[in-house]
Every structure is written in structure tokens, then in C-alpha cells.
């Protein structure tokens, strides 16, 4: 409204003068004896007059709208970068890690099961090998013992036969002599013959008893020898079996340690692979999120720029509307002032910026007329 206050309504005076110029040919010059008429001057408060205009509210609303739009443009916040969705990234990464961990765990479980089967198969092979070795050892020991027992039995049988022969030989001549004597005595004395016969029977009984004792002694010695050999064989079998079992246990433990070492190495490689893949996936997710953020930031910047351009265009449009409305109101005020000045035959109409106590104040008249 400063434009309205800064305008001097010279046009109104010119309008009034123009009216007087058109009416000048019809005016008779005053007599020379009459003094000249003083110029009639009026003053008007343009702002107050403009405020009375029917479209002043429209102008005021337009000015307020321009102010709000300028404030909105001034205080429009710069587009803040969208926050990184760390929980979503962490959730996605944790989900993939859990899935990958489950896969690796399943693979390791399968490898452990395969290692256990291989160890069981290896132990079974060792057991079969142990049984085969034990059977071969048993057969060998039994064969050796049987051969030793047979040889010892034959040896003892020969010794027994020799002892029997010696005993028989020892008693052969005494019995033979008694038989000869008995045959001779039978010719002379029956009693003597019976006595000799009893002596022969006694010698034969003694001989047979000694042979029987020798046989029992030999049999007992043989049984003791066989028992000793069997005990020796059993002890050797137990010793061989214990040695083979200890050897097999050591081999099984060594195989188990080998499989466990291989499994641990594989698990370590799988863990390194898991860590590497998770780190690569984390970087990929972060890179994707950053790219998405850059895209969103660019879109926000473009949106902010478009918003600023829209507000600037709106301000220009509103300012143009304001200028047209102000010009329209000012033109109508000027017309009203010019009309009143012509009706009241005023020479000059000034704004209230020029102090003149003798000037006529047309403000109320103009306001009243504009309100109609």
C-alpha cells in the first residue's frame, strides 16, 4: 500500500483543471475591479480511502497470502537425508546369517555323520582283521600244541614201552627159573610145586602192578603235560588277543583323531567361508542401502527444488495479482477523487503528507462514496 501512499494525486487536479478548461469558453471573465479568487486546495488520506474500497479485503488477503508464501519459501527446511534403516539391515543380515548358519550346521552334521560311519566301518574292518588274525594265531598255536602233545605222547609211549619191556625183562628170568623149578618139583613134590606156583603168581602180580603204576605215572605225566600245553596255548591266545585289541584300539583312536582333525579343519574353513560371505553380504546390503539413500536424497532435493520453484512462481503470480489489484483500486480512488474535485470545483487535491490547515479534507467524502 506504500505505492498508494506515495502517489500524489496530481491526476485529480489535472482532471479538475481539464474540466475547467472544457468549461473555460463559457465562463465570462470577471470584472477587472473584482480581486482574483484564491485557489481551492483539498487533501485526502489515500490509505484510509483505499481501506474503504470494497476490494480492500481482497487486496489485504492477497498481501497476507504473499507473506505466508514468502515465509513458507524462506523457512522451507532443507531435505534431510533419510535415516539408514539399520534395524531392517540388521534384521535382513541376521535372517540370512541364520539361514546360512543352518545350512553350514546341516553340512557339518552330515560330515560328522559321515565321519562316524567311516570310523565305524574302519573299526569293523579292524575287528574282522583282528578276528582273522586271532583265528590264524589260534590255528597255528593249536597245530603247534597238538603236534607237541602228539610228539610227547609218542615219546612217552615209547618210554612206557621201554619201561614195560625192562620190567618184563626184570621179571622174566626169575619167573622162568621158578617155572623150571616148578616143573621139576612137580615130579617130586606137589606141595613144593604149589609153593613155586604161588611165587610165580606173586612175581607176575608184582610185575603187572609195576607196569600198571608205570602206565598210570606215564598217563598222569602226559595229562599234566597236555594241561600245561593247553594253559600255555590259552595264555598265548589271551596275550595275542590283548595285543591285537590294544593295537586295534590305537589304530581306531588314531583314525578317529585323523577324522576329527579333518572335520575341524573343514569346520574352520566353513566358518571362514561363513564370515567372508556374511561380510560380503553386509557390504552389499550397506551399498544397496546407500544407493537407495542417494536416490531418495536426490529425489528429496528435486522435490525441494520443485517446491521452491512452485512457491516462487506462486509468489510472482500473487505479486502480479497484487499489482493489478492495487492499480485497479488506485485507479478507482483517483476517479472518485477527481469526480469530487470537479464537483466541488477544487483546484488541487493533495495527500495528507503535505500539511495545509486551510485545505479541505476529502477523505470522509471519498470513503463514504467508495462504501456505496
C-alpha positions in Angstrom: 0.0 0.0 0.0 3.1 2.2 0.1 2.6 2.8 -3.6 -0.8 4.3 -2.8 0.6 6.5 -0.1 3.5 7.6 -2.2 1.3 8.7 -5.1 0.4 12.4 -5.3 -3.0 12.8 -6.8 -1.9 15.3 -9.4 -4.1 13.5 -11.8 -7.1 14.5 -9.8 -6.1 18.1 -10.0 -5.4 17.7 -13.7 -8.8 16.2 -14.1 -10.4 19.1 -12.3 -8.3 21.5 -14.4 -9.3 19.7 -17.5 -12.9 20.1 -16.6 -12.4 23.8 -16.1 -10.6 24.0 -19.4 -13.5 22.5 -21.2 -15.8 24.9 -19.4 -13.5 27.9 -19.9 -15.1 29.2 -23.2 -18.4 29.5 -21.4 -17.0 31.5 -18.5 -17.2 35.3 -18.6 -14.1 37.0 -17.3 -14.6 38.6 -14.0 -14.7 42.4 -14.0 -11.4 44.0 -13.6 -12.5 45.6 -10.4 -13.0 42.2 -8.6 -10.0 40.6 -6.8 -8.8 37.2 -8.2 -10.3 34.0 -6.5 -7.9 32.1 -4.3 -7.1 28.5 -5.4 -9.2 25.9 -3.7 -7.0 23.1 -2.2 -8.1 19.8 -0.8 -6.3 16.9 0.9 -7.2 13.2 1.1 -5.8 10.3 3.1 -5.2 7.8 0.4 -4.6 4.8 2.7 -7.8 5.4 4.6 -9.7 5.9 1.4 -8.2 2.8 -0.1 -9.1 0.8 3.1 -12.8 1.8 2.4 -12.6 0.3 -1.1 -14.8 -2.8 -1.4 -11.9 -4.8 -2.8 -9.5 -3.8 0.1 -10.2 -7.1 1.9 -9.3 -9.0 -1.2 -6.1 -7.0 -1.5 -5.3 -7.5 2.2 -5.9 -11.2 1.9 -3.7 -11.3 -1.2 -0.9 -9.5 0.7 -1.2 -11.9 3.6 -1.1 -14.8 1.2 2.0 -13.4 -0.4 3.6 -13.0 3.1 2.7 -16.5 4.1 4.1 -17.9 0.8 7.3 -15.9 1.2 7.7 -17.2 4.8 7.0 -20.7 3.6 9.7 -20.3 0.9 12.1 -18.8 3.4 11.6 -21.4 6.2 11.3 -24.3 3.9 13.5 -27.0 5.5 16.4 -28.4 3.6 15.8 -32.0 2.7 17.3 -34.1 5.4 18.9 -37.4 4.4 16.6 -40.3 5.2 17.8 -42.3 8.1 19.6 -45.5 7.4 17.3 -48.4 8.2 19.8 -50.1 10.4 17.2 -52.4 12.1 16.0 -53.5 8.8 19.5 -54.1 7.6 20.4 -56.0 10.8 17.2 -58.0 10.5 17.9 -59.0 6.9 21.5 -59.8 7.7 20.5 -61.8 10.8 18.0 -63.7 8.8 20.5 -64.6 6.0 23.1 -65.4 8.7 20.7 -67.7 10.4 19.8 -69.4 7.1 23.4 -69.7 6.1 24.4 -70.9 9.6 21.7 -73.6 9.4 23.0 -74.7 6.1 26.5 -74.9 7.3 25.4 -76.7 10.5 23.5 -79.2 8.4 26.5 -79.8 6.3 28.8 -80.2 9.3 26.3 -82.6 10.9 26.2 -84.6 7.7 30.0 -84.6 7.6 30.1 -85.7 11.3 27.7 -88.5 10.5 29.8 -89.5 7.5 32.9 -89.4 9.7 31.2 -91.5 12.3 30.2 -94.0 9.7 33.7 -94.1 8.3 35.1 -94.7 11.8 32.6 -97.4 12.4 33.4 -99.1 9.1 37.1 -98.8 9.9 36.6 -100.3 13.4 34.5 -103.1 11.9 37.3 -103.8 9.4 39.8 -103.9 12.2 37.6 -106.2 14.2 37.3 -108.6 11.2 41.1 -108.3 10.7 41.6 -109.0 14.4 39.3 -112.0 14.3 41.1 -113.3 11.3 44.5 -112.8 13.0 43.2 -114.4 16.2 41.8 -117.3 14.2 45.1 -117.8 12.4 47.1 -117.5 15.6 44.7 -119.9 17.3 45.0 -122.4 14.4 48.8 -122.0 14.5 49.1 -122.4 18.2 46.6 -125.4 18.3 48.5 -127.0 15.5 51.8 -126.4 17.3 50.4 -127.6 20.6 48.8 -130.6 19.0 52.0 -131.5 17.3 53.9 -131.1 20.6 51.4 -133.1 22.5 51.4 -135.9 19.9 55.1 -135.9 19.9 55.2 -136.0 23.7 52.6 -138.8 23.7 54.6 -140.8 21.3 57.7 -140.2 23.2 56.1 -141.1 26.5 54.5 -144.2 24.8 58.0 -145.3 23.7 59.3 -144.6 27.1 56.4 -146.6 28.6 57.0 -149.5 26.2 60.7 -149.4 27.1 59.9 -149.4 30.8 57.4 -152.2 30.4 60.0 -154.2 28.4 62.6 -153.5 31.1 60.1 -154.6 33.9 59.1 -157.7 31.9 62.8 -158.4 31.3 63.5 -157.9 35.0 60.9 -160.5 36.0 61.3 -162.8 33.0 64.3 -164.8 34.4 63.1 -165.1 38.0 59.7 -166.4 36.7 61.4 -168.6 34.2 63.6 -170.1 36.9 60.5 -170.6 39.1 58.7 -172.3 36.3 61.6 -174.6 35.7 61.8 -175.4 39.4 58.1 -175.9 39.5 58.2 -178.4 36.6 61.0 -180.2 38.3 59.3 -180.0 41.8 56.0 -181.2 40.3 57.7 -184.5 39.6 58.8 -184.9 43.3 56.6 -182.9 45.5 53.1 -181.5 44.8 53.3 -179.1 47.7 56.6 -177.6 46.6 55.1 -177.2 43.1 52.2 -175.3 44.5 54.5 -173.1 46.5 56.6 -172.3 43.4 53.3 -171.6 41.5 52.3 -169.1 44.2 55.7 -167.5 43.9 55.4 -167.2 40.2 51.9 -165.7 40.6 53.3 -163.2 43.1 56.1 -162.2 40.8 53.6 -161.8 37.9 51.3 -159.8 40.1 54.2 -157.6 41.3 55.4 -157.2 37.7 51.9 -156.3 36.4 51.5 -153.8 39.3 54.7 -152.1 38.5 53.7 -152.0 34.8 50.3 -150.6 35.8 52.0 -148.0 38.1 54.3 -147.1 35.3 51.4 -146.7 32.9 49.5 -144.5 35.4 52.6 -142.5 36.0 53.1 -142.0 32.3 49.4 -141.2 31.8 49.5 -138.7 34.6 52.6 -137.1 33.3 51.1 -136.9 29.8 47.9 -135.3 31.2 49.9 -132.8 33.1 51.9 -132.0 30.0 48.8 -131.6 27.9 47.2 -129.4 30.6 50.3 -127.3 30.8 50.4 -127.0 27.0 46.7 -126.1 26.8 47.2 -123.5 29.5 50.2 -122.2 27.7 48.2 -122.0 24.4 45.3 -120.2 26.1 47.7 -117.8 27.7 49.4 -117.1 24.5 46.0 -116.6 22.8 44.9 -114.2 25.5 48.2 -112.3 25.2 47.9 -112.2 21.4 44.3 -111.1 21.6 45.1 -108.4 24.1 48.0 -107.2 22.0 45.8 -107.2 18.9 43.0 -105.4 20.6 45.3 -102.8 22.0 46.8 -102.3 18.6 43.3 -102.1 17.1 42.3 -99.5 19.7 45.3 -97.4 19.0 44.5 -97.6 15.3 40.9 -96.7 15.9 42.0 -93.7 18.1 44.5 -92.6 15.5 41.8 -92.9 12.8 39.3 -91.0 15.0 41.9 -88.3 15.7 42.6 -88.1 11.9 38.9 -87.8 11.1 38.3 -85.2 13.8 41.3 -83.2 12.7 40.0 -83.2 9.1 36.5 -82.3 10.3 37.9 -79.5 12.5 39.8 -78.1 9.5 36.7 -78.3 7.4 34.6 -76.7 10.1 37.3 -73.9 10.3 37.1 -73.4 6.5 33.4 -73.4 6.7 33.5 -70.8 9.5 35.9 -68.6 7.5 33.6 -69.0 4.4 30.6 -68.1 6.6 32.4 -65.0 7.9 33.6 -64.0 4.4 30.1 -64.4 2.9 28.4 -62.6 5.8 30.9 -59.7 5.4 30.4 -59.6 1.7 26.6 -59.7 2.2 26.8 -56.9 4.8 28.8 -54.7 2.4 26.3 -55.5 -0.3 23.4 -54.6 1.9 25.1 -51.4 3.0 26.0 -50.5 -0.6 22.4 -51.1 -1.7 21.1 -49.1 1.2 23.5 -46.2 0.5 22.5 -46.3 -3.2 18.8 -46.2 -2.2 19.6 -43.3 0.2 21.4 -41.4 -2.5 18.4 -42.0 -4.8 16.0 -40.8 -2.0 18.2 -37.8 -1.3 18.3 -36.8 -4.9 14.5 -37.2 -5.1 14.2 -35.0 -2.0 16.4 -32.4 -3.5 14.5 -32.4 -6.7 11.2 -32.2 -4.7 12.6 -29.3 -2.7 13.7 -27.5 -5.8 10.4 -28.1 -7.5 8.6 -26.9 -4.3 10.8 -23.7 -4.2 10.2 -23.1 -7.9 6.4 -23.6 -7.4 6.4 -21.2 -4.4 8.4 -18.6 -6.4 6.1 -18.9 -9.3 3.1 -18.6 -6.9 4.7 -15.5 -5.3 5.2 -13.9 -8.8 1.7 -14.7 -9.7 0.3 -13.3 -6.5 2.5 -10.2 -6.8 1.2 -9.7 -10.3 -2.3 -10.0 -9.0 -1.5 -7.6 -6.2 -0.1 -5.0 -8.6 -3.2 -5.3 -10.8 -5.5 -5.1 -7.8 -3.6 -2.1 -6.4 -3.7 -0.4 -9.7 -7.4 -1.1 -10.0 -8.1 0.3 -6.5 -5.8 3.3 -7.1 -7.5 4.0 -10.4 -10.9 3.9 -8.9 -9.8 6.1 -5.9 -8.4 8.5 -8.4 -11.6 8.6 -10.4 -13.6 9.2 -7.2 -11.2 11.9 -6.1 -11.3 13.5 -9.5 -15.1 13.4 -9.6 -15.4 15.0 -6.2 -12.8 17.6 -7.0 -14.7 18.5 -10.2 -18.0 18.6 -8.3 -16.6 20.9 -5.6 -14.6 23.0 -8.1 -11.3 22.2 -6.4 -8.0 23.3 -8.0 -5.6 20.9 -6.3 -6.0 17.7 -4.2 -3.0 16.7 -2.1 -2.3 13.7 0.1 -2.1 14.2 3.9 1.7 14.1 3.6 1.6 17.9 3.0 0.4 19.8 6.0 -2.2 22.5 5.0 -4.6 23.7 7.6 -6.7 25.6 5.0 -7.1 22.6 2.7 -10.4 20.8 2.5 -10.3 17.1 3.8 -12.0 15.0 1.2 -11.1 11.7 3.0 -14.5 11.2 4.6 -16.3 12.1 1.4 -14.2 9.7 -0.7 -14.6 6.9 1.9 -18.4 7.4 2.0 -18.6 7.3 -1.7 -16.5 4.2 -2.0 -18.6 2.4 0.5 -21.7 2.8 -1.6 
